[in-house]
Amino acid sequence: MTRLGAILAGGKATRFGSDKAAAQLDGLSLIDHVIARIEPQCDAIAICGRAHGEYISLPDRPFPSEGPLSGLNAALRYAAEQGFDEILSVACDNADLPVDLADQLGLAPSYVVEQPVIGLWPAILAPKLEGWMRMQNKRAMMAWIDECAARPVTLREPIANINSPEDLELLKQSAGTRAGDNGKSVP
């Protein structure tokens, strides 16, 4: 089973007020924290909606700035074309992801109840999502979840939802949420 890690990073971050992916936490950008958390769980990493370092960069599909489904669509298409079996999708601000996220999600398709952009998706869904997006006016993640009958999963620990600088400050203050299995801070 080969897995592509897809970091959805094409949003405008209007509620945050600046580039959320570049916001700093413990000396690293939020997107770098996300990469550190999912890279050991994946065979490759793709950044959807922007370029970042040497990682695979995928433009949103079929249109830019259409929300997280555009990034998911781009990742599924790339995964299918490159022979990946599934993708693990996360947002660029999910800095405190569990180090066993894919295991907690189980079989694809599945998603995190509290944050449905976090999910495990079989690459064979690529043509279905592409067609569905071109025919739908409502490009909502929950509508797609219903369409593909994804399984809801509640994680053992909640993941911070960083929509504002205040949310980021709360995460900075709760160092315990970023502790790894050995009690040491994990980026």
Backbone as CSV, one residue per row, in Angstrom:
resi,resn,N_x,N_y,N_z,CA_x,CA_y,CA_z,C_x,C_y,C_z
1,MET,0.858,-1.181,0.000,0.000,0.000,0.000,0.898,1.235,0.000
2,THR,0.800,2.042,-1.041,1.575,3.280,-1.101,0.668,4.458,-0.819
3,ARG,1.207,5.403,-0.053,0.394,6.530,0.422,1.070,7.855,0.102
4,LEU,0.294,8.771,-0.462,0.720,10.146,-0.699,0.167,11.013,0.417
5,GLY,1.010,11.777,1.069,0.560,12.767,2.041,0.228,14.044,1.299
6,ALA,-0.993,14.534,1.448,-1.448,15.729,0.735,-1.765,16.824,1.743
7,ILE,-0.969,17.886,1.700,-1.182,19.023,2.600,-1.949,20.089,1.836
8,LEU,-3.173,20.355,2.280,-4.039,21.321,1.619,-3.654,22.724,2.095
9,ALA,-3.084,23.507,1.186,-2.497,24.793,1.572,-2.863,25.919,0.615
10,GLY,-3.974,25.796,-0.086,-4.326,26.798,-1.082,-5.277,27.874,-0.603
11,GLY,-5.668,27.831,0.650,-6.643,28.797,1.157,-6.102,30.205,1.273
12,LYS,-7.006,31.145,1.455,-6.642,32.559,1.575,-6.377,32.990,3.008
13,ALA,-6.741,32.161,3.986,-6.528,32.454,5.413,-7.093,33.815,5.815
14,THR,-8.275,34.135,5.331,-8.860,35.443,5.623,-9.150,35.624,7.113
15,ARG,-9.592,34.563,7.790,-9.860,34.677,9.228,-8.562,34.840,10.016
16,PHE,-7.469,34.253,9.508,-6.187,34.332,10.205,-5.537,35.703,10.006
17,GLY,-5.742,36.308,8.846,-5.227,37.646,8.597,-3.873,37.702,7.915
18,SER,-3.203,36.566,7.762,-1.925,36.493,7.058,-1.730,35.055,6.600
19,ASP,-0.574,34.774,6.000,-0.302,33.434,5.482,-0.205,32.440,6.631
20,LYS,-1.270,31.683,6.846,-1.337,30.756,7.970,-0.256,29.675,7.881
21,ALA,0.020,29.163,6.698,1.016,28.102,6.545,2.399,28.554,7.008
22,ALA,2.683,29.850,6.872,3.997,30.389,7.246,4.060,30.849,8.705
23,ALA,2.933,30.875,9.402,2.928,31.301,10.807,3.861,30.409,11.618
24,GLN,4.509,30.993,12.601,5.542,30.296,13.360,5.020,29.672,14.653
25,LEU,5.510,28.463,14.921,5.235,27.738,16.148,6.524,27.044,16.539
26,ASP,7.057,27.385,17.689,8.312,26.787,18.171,9.438,26.857,17.143
27,GLY,9.524,27.986,16.420,10.618,28.209,15.489,10.453,27.583,14.113
28,LEU,9.328,26.939,13.860,9.054,26.357,12.542,7.709,26.866,12.038
29,SER,7.553,26.910,10.719,6.253,27.276,10.161,5.256,26.154,10.433
30,LEU,3.985,26.512,10.448,2.947,25.504,10.666,3.031,24.394,9.622
31,ILE,3.271,24.761,8.372,3.335,23.739,7.330,4.512,22.779,7.553
32,ASP,5.619,23.287,8.090,6.751,22.403,8.385,6.447,21.464,9.552
33,HIS,5.667,21.922,10.511,5.211,21.028,11.584,4.357,19.899,11.007
34,VAL,3.458,20.261,10.095,2.581,19.268,9.470,3.416,18.249,8.698
35,ILE,4.361,18.723,7.919,5.231,17.820,7.159,5.938,16.848,8.095
36,ALA,6.486,17.365,9.192,7.211,16.507,10.142,6.308,15.425,10.729
37,ARG,5.031,15.742,10.900,4.100,14.775,11.479,3.652,13.706,10.495
38,ILE,3.441,14.071,9.222,2.902,13.065,8.301,3.956,12.382,7.430
39,GLU,5.121,12.980,7.286,6.140,12.388,6.408,6.477,10.942,6.780
40,PRO,6.621,10.602,8.080,6.915,9.203,8.409,5.758,8.237,8.099
41,GLN,4.571,8.769,7.878,3.397,7.940,7.614,3.108,7.784,6.118
42,CYS,3.922,8.443,5.272,3.635,8.500,3.836,4.883,8.160,3.017
43,ASP,4.635,7.769,1.766,5.731,7.468,0.849,6.230,8.712,0.122
44,ALA,5.398,9.738,0.034,5.766,11.016,-0.587,4.812,12.078,-0.041
45,ILE,5.234,13.345,-0.167,4.432,14.477,0.300,4.161,15.412,-0.874
46,ALA,2.923,15.866,-0.995,2.550,16.873,-1.991,1.899,18.044,-1.268
47,ILE,2.226,19.238,-1.710,1.621,20.455,-1.175,0.614,20.937,-2.225
48,CYS,-0.633,21.020,-1.835,-1.707,21.387,-2.764,-2.039,22.866,-2.634
49,GLY,-1.983,23.572,-3.765,-2.365,24.976,-3.776,-1.221,25.959,-3.624
50,ARG,-0.008,25.465,-3.496,1.173,26.336,-3.375,2.434,25.500,-3.518
51,ALA,3.553,26.164,-3.640,4.855,25.497,-3.632,5.460,25.654,-2.242
52,HIS,6.230,24.658,-1.839,6.928,24.732,-0.556,8.166,23.845,-0.632
53,GLY,9.318,24.486,-0.622,10.574,23.753,-0.644,10.668,22.818,-1.835
54,GLU,11.225,21.642,-1.591,11.450,20.662,-2.645,10.296,19.673,-2.791
55,TYR,9.208,19.901,-2.099,8.084,18.969,-2.141,7.291,19.113,-3.439
56,ILE,6.584,18.060,-3.797,5.714,18.079,-4.964,4.694,19.199,-4.768
57,SER,4.517,20.023,-5.783,3.555,21.124,-5.731,2.439,20.832,-6.723
58,LEU,1.202,20.860,-6.236,0.046,20.574,-7.086,-0.908,21.761,-7.092
59,PRO,-1.211,22.305,-8.267,-2.219,23.367,-8.314,-3.598,22.781,-8.032
60,ASP,-4.431,23.558,-7.361,-5.793,23.120,-7.079,-6.522,22.802,-8.390
61,ARG,-7.450,21.815,-8.339,-8.223,21.398,-9.510,-9.698,21.361,-9.161
62,PRO,-10.580,21.577,-10.044,-10.342,22.038,-11.398,-10.094,23.539,-11.469
63,PHE,-10.336,24.229,-10.360,-10.149,25.684,-10.332,-9.420,26.066,-9.057
64,PRO,-8.612,27.119,-9.099,-7.955,27.575,-7.859,-8.961,28.252,-6.931
65,SER,-8.624,28.286,-5.675,-9.404,28.995,-4.655,-10.842,28.502,-4.541
66,GLU,-11.043,27.219,-4.751,-12.378,26.633,-4.607,-12.512,25.859,-3.304
67,GLY,-11.621,26.110,-2.361,-11.695,25.435,-1.075,-10.898,24.145,-1.040
68,PRO,-10.989,23.442,0.084,-10.159,22.257,0.273,-10.437,21.128,-0.718
69,LEU,-11.643,21.056,-1.254,-11.920,19.999,-2.233,-11.062,20.135,-3.485
70,SER,-10.698,21.353,-3.857,-9.830,21.552,-5.018,-8.447,20.961,-4.769
71,GLY,-7.951,21.111,-3.547,-6.669,20.506,-3.198,-6.764,18.997,-3.130
72,LEU,-7.832,18.493,-2.522,-8.040,17.055,-2.445,-8.154,16.459,-3.844
73,ASN,-8.879,17.136,-4.727,-9.032,16.682,-6.102,-7.677,16.603,-6.813
74,ALA,-6.862,17.622,-6.637,-5.524,17.622,-7.252,-4.687,16.459,-6.729
75,ALA,-4.743,16.228,-5.434,-3.951,15.153,-4.823,-4.431,13.781,-5.284
76,LEU,-5.745,13.581,-5.336,-6.268,12.293,-5.794,-5.862,12.021,-7.238
77,ARG,-5.969,13.018,-8.074,-5.587,12.834,-9.485,-4.102,12.488,-9.596
78,TYR,-3.260,13.251,-8.897,-1.820,12.979,-8.929,-1.532,11.568,-8.409
79,ALA,-2.156,11.201,-7.308,-1.936,9.878,-6.718,-2.315,8.777,-7.703
80,ALA,-3.455,8.916,-8.354,-3.900,7.911,-9.318,-2.929,7.825,-10.496
81,GLU,-2.492,8.972,-11.003,-1.573,8.991,-12.146,-0.210,8.411,-11.797
82,GLN,0.231,8.586,-10.562,1.563,8.141,-10.155,1.574,6.763,-9.494
83,GLY,0.431,6.129,-9.383,0.376,4.769,-8.864,0.287,4.634,-7.356
84,PHE,-0.058,5.712,-6.655,-0.288,5.610,-5.210,-1.632,4.935,-4.980
85,ASP,-1.751,4.222,-3.880,-3.005,3.557,-3.548,-3.978,4.488,-2.834
86,GLU,-3.455,5.401,-2.015,-4.321,6.271,-1.222,-3.597,7.559,-0.876
87,ILE,-4.390,8.532,-0.408,-3.786,9.764,0.090,-4.267,10.010,1.518
88,LEU,-3.384,10.622,2.283,-3.685,11.113,3.628,-3.753,12.622,3.493
89,SER,-4.952,13.195,3.628,-5.101,14.642,3.473,-5.154,15.313,4.840
90,VAL,-4.467,16.451,4.927,-4.455,17.271,6.137,-4.392,18.732,5.700
91,ALA,-4.681,19.635,6.615,-4.574,21.060,6.330,-3.189,21.556,6.733
92,CYS,-2.788,22.680,6.155,-1.456,23.226,6.421,-1.299,23.758,7.833
93,ASP,-2.386,23.830,8.593,-2.304,24.349,9.961,-2.541,23.263,11.010
94,ASN,-2.548,22.002,10.619,-2.747,20.901,11.568,-1.424,20.513,12.220
95,ALA,-0.857,21.437,12.980,0.493,21.273,13.522,0.612,20.193,14.591
96,ASP,-0.490,19.797,15.190,-0.404,18.817,16.279,-1.032,17.473,15.909
97,LEU,-0.845,17.064,14.674,-1.374,15.777,14.219,-0.751,14.624,14.997
98,PRO,-1.507,13.558,15.224,-0.921,12.385,15.883,0.077,11.691,14.954
99,VAL,1.097,11.128,15.533,2.123,10.444,14.744,1.601,9.135,14.163
100,ASP,0.416,8.700,14.582,-0.212,7.497,14.034,-1.558,7.827,13.388
101,LEU,-1.651,8.994,12.778,-2.910,9.457,12.192,-3.485,8.452,11.197
102,ALA,-2.672,7.973,10.274,-3.175,7.046,9.258,-3.730,5.782,9.905
103,ASP,-3.050,5.279,10.938,-3.542,4.087,11.639,-4.878,4.365,12.321
104,GLN,-5.005,5.534,12.923,-6.268,5.870,13.584,-7.415,6.010,12.577
105,LEU,-7.107,6.480,11.379,-8.143,6.618,10.358,-8.585,5.267,9.807
106,GLY,-7.702,4.289,9.823,-8.065,2.939,9.383,-8.235,2.833,7.884
107,LEU,-9.301,2.174,7.463,-9.545,1.936,6.042,-10.117,3.167,5.356
108,ALA,-9.659,3.398,4.131,-10.151,4.512,3.324,-11.416,4.088,2.578
109,PRO,-12.342,5.007,2.348,-12.312,6.416,2.713,-12.801,6.640,4.145
110,SER,-12.071,7.507,4.831,-12.424,7.883,6.191,-11.993,9.318,6.428
111,TYR,-12.593,9.944,7.452,-12.273,11.341,7.748,-12.438,11.593,9.235
112,VAL,-11.791,12.653,9.723,-11.886,13.040,11.128,-13.165,13.861,11.315
113,VAL,-14.003,13.418,12.211,-15.312,14.038,12.428,-15.195,15.537,12.678
114,GLU,-14.293,15.958,13.567,-14.181,17.369,13.940,-13.530,18.217,12.857
115,GLN,-12.723,17.609,11.979,-12.027,18.340,10.925,-12.026,17.492,9.656
116,PRO,-13.087,17.553,8.867,-13.235,16.639,7.735,-12.226,16.791,6.601
117,VAL,-11.403,17.843,6.605,-10.343,17.902,5.588,-9.253,16.866,5.885
118,ILE,-9.219,16.388,7.121,-8.254,15.351,7.492,-8.897,14.014,7.174
119,GLY,-8.279,13.292,6.248,-8.883,12.032,5.845,-7.935,11.121,5.108
120,LEU,-8.411,9.921,4.897,-7.699,8.904,4.137,-8.606,8.537,2.968
121,TRP,-8.086,8.665,1.742,-8.904,8.553,0.544,-8.251,7.612,-0.463
122,PRO,-8.972,6.625,-0.992,-8.399,5.760,-2.026,-8.216,6.541,-3.326
123,ALA,-7.095,6.335,-3.987,-6.796,7.055,-5.226,-7.803,6.744,-6.326
124,ILE,-8.471,5.618,-6.243,-9.446,5.274,-7.280,-10.651,6.220,-7.288
125,LEU,-10.781,7.064,-6.259,-11.860,8.053,-6.234,-11.567,9.269,-7.112
126,ALA,-10.365,9.356,-7.693,-9.965,10.542,-8.465,-10.966,10.914,-9.556
127,PRO,-11.350,10.012,-10.451,-12.291,10.441,-11.500,-13.673,10.802,-10.942
128,LYS,-14.080,10.139,-9.893,-15.391,10.435,-9.302,-15.414,11.848,-8.723
129,LEU,-14.372,12.233,-7.985,-14.338,13.581,-7.404,-14.228,14.635,-8.493
130,GLU,-13.400,14.397,-9.489,-13.255,15.359,-10.594,-14.601,15.614,-11.260
131,GLY,-15.307,14.559,-11.606,-16.606,14.701,-12.251,-17.633,15.352,-11.343
132,TRP,-17.633,14.951,-10.084,-18.584,15.492,-9.119,-18.374,16.992,-8.935
133,MET,-17.099,17.420,-8.860,-16.815,18.851,-8.675,-17.247,19.674,-9.888
134,ARG,-17.087,19.117,-11.058,-17.471,19.857,-12.264,-18.991,19.986,-12.390
135,MET,-19.737,19.116,-11.722,-21.197,19.137,-11.823,-21.868,19.818,-10.632
136,GLN,-21.150,20.049,-9.540,-21.743,20.591,-8.318,-21.496,22.081,-8.189
137,ASN,-22.501,22.788,-7.729,-22.309,24.190,-7.366,-21.801,24.291,-5.935
138,LYS,-22.222,23.358,-5.103,-21.813,23.354,-3.702,-20.588,22.453,-3.558
139,ARG,-19.447,23.066,-3.361,-18.204,22.300,-3.257,-17.796,22.167,-1.795
140,ALA,-18.667,21.588,-0.996,-18.436,21.444,0.438,-17.868,20.055,0.739
141,MET,-16.928,20.016,1.655,-16.302,18.759,2.035,-17.328,17.745,2.531
142,MET,-18.273,18.175,3.348,-19.262,17.236,3.881,-20.166,16.674,2.777
143,ALA,-20.455,17.447,1.762,-21.249,16.933,0.642,-20.468,15.843,-0.092
144,TRP,-19.162,16.045,-0.277,-18.318,15.027,-0.914,-18.233,13.779,-0.030
145,ILE,-18.099,13.970,1.256,-18.035,12.838,2.192,-19.291,11.984,2.068
146,ASP,-20.438,12.630,1.980,-21.691,11.896,1.785,-21.688,11.169,0.441
147,GLU,-21.218,11.853,-0.588,-21.200,11.281,-1.938,-20.363,10.005,-2.015
148,CYS,-19.227,9.990,-1.345,-18.333,8.817,-1.432,-18.489,7.867,-0.249
149,ALA,-19.421,8.152,0.637,-19.712,7.298,1.796,-18.474,7.054,2.658
150,ALA,-17.754,8.138,2.941,-16.576,8.031,3.810,-17.007,7.752,5.245
151,ARG,-16.158,7.039,5.957,-16.442,6.617,7.330,-15.934,7.668,8.315
152,PRO,-16.782,8.130,9.255,-16.334,9.114,10.246,-15.473,8.447,11.322
153,VAL,-14.425,9.159,11.743,-13.519,8.660,12.778,-13.322,9.758,13.815
154,THR,-13.416,9.389,15.073,-13.074,10.289,16.166,-11.702,9.866,16.675
155,LEU,-10.748,10.787,16.621,-9.384,10.483,17.063,-9.320,10.406,18.583
156,ARG,-8.275,9.749,19.080,-8.091,9.628,20.532,-7.901,10.988,21.189
157,GLU,-7.217,11.905,20.521,-6.983,13.263,21.019,-7.437,14.263,19.957
158,PRO,-8.079,15.347,20.336,-8.504,16.334,19.338,-7.302,17.058,18.721
159,ILE,-7.502,17.525,17.510,-6.477,18.284,16.786,-6.878,19.755,16.828
160,ALA,-5.914,20.625,17.110,-6.196,22.064,17.162,-6.695,22.555,15.810
161,ASN,-7.665,23.435,15.847,-8.205,24.067,14.649,-7.743,25.517,14.670
162,ILE,-6.739,25.843,13.897,-6.114,27.166,13.940,-6.723,28.052,12.854
163,ASN,-7.653,28.888,13.266,-8.296,29.818,12.342,-7.933,31.269,12.609
164,SER,-7.288,31.544,13.741,-6.952,32.915,14.109,-5.613,32.924,14.836
165,PRO,-4.989,34.094,14.933,-3.761,34.190,15.727,-3.984,33.766,17.182
166,GLU,-5.191,33.991,17.688,-5.498,33.585,19.061,-5.490,32.059,19.193
167,ASP,-5.994,31.365,18.177,-5.947,29.899,18.184,-4.508,29.398,18.200
168,LEU,-3.655,30.058,17.430,-2.245,29.682,17.405,-1.609,29.918,18.771
169,GLU,-1.952,31.015,19.395,-1.416,31.319,20.727,-1.846,30.260,21.740
170,LEU,-3.083,29.801,21.663,-3.552,28.731,22.552,-2.753,27.449,22.339
171,LEU,-2.444,27.136,21.084,-1.645,25.938,20.798,-0.238,26.095,21.370
172,LYS,0.328,27.275,21.249,1.665,27.520,21.804,1.678,27.307,23.316
173,GLN,0.587,27.670,23.963,0.506,27.552,25.418,0.242,26.132,25.892
174,SER,-0.211,25.275,25.010,-0.538,23.904,25.410,0.508,22.926,24.887
175,ALA,1.701,23.018,25.388,2.814,22.191,24.917,2.503,20.708,25.006
176,GLY,1.658,20.289,25.916,1.315,18.886,26.064,0.663,18.298,24.837
177,THR,-0.051,19.110,24.048,-0.709,18.580,22.854,0.290,18.253,21.760
178,ARG,1.511,18.768,21.891,2.531,18.478,20.891,3.551,17.470,21.402
179,ALA,3.286,16.826,22.523,4.230,15.856,23.075,4.137,14.546,22.317
180,GLY,5.268,13.978,22.041,5.322,12.687,21.368,5.195,11.556,22.376
181,ASP,5.364,10.318,21.891,5.217,9.142,22.725,6.187,9.123,23.905
182,ASN,7.355,9.755,23.732,8.343,9.729,24.812,8.272,10.969,25.690
183,GLY,7.241,11.798,25.492,7.071,12.977,26.342,7.858,14.184,25.874
184,LYS,8.685,14.040,24.833,9.457,15.163,24.318,8.660,15.871,23.235
185,SER,8.921,17.152,23.084,8.217,17.930,22.078,8.512,17.388,20.696
186,VAL,7.476,17.247,19.878,7.608,16.791,18.508,7.174,17.934,17.605
187,PRO,7.985,18.263,16.579,7.551,19.341,15.705,6.292,18.977,14.969
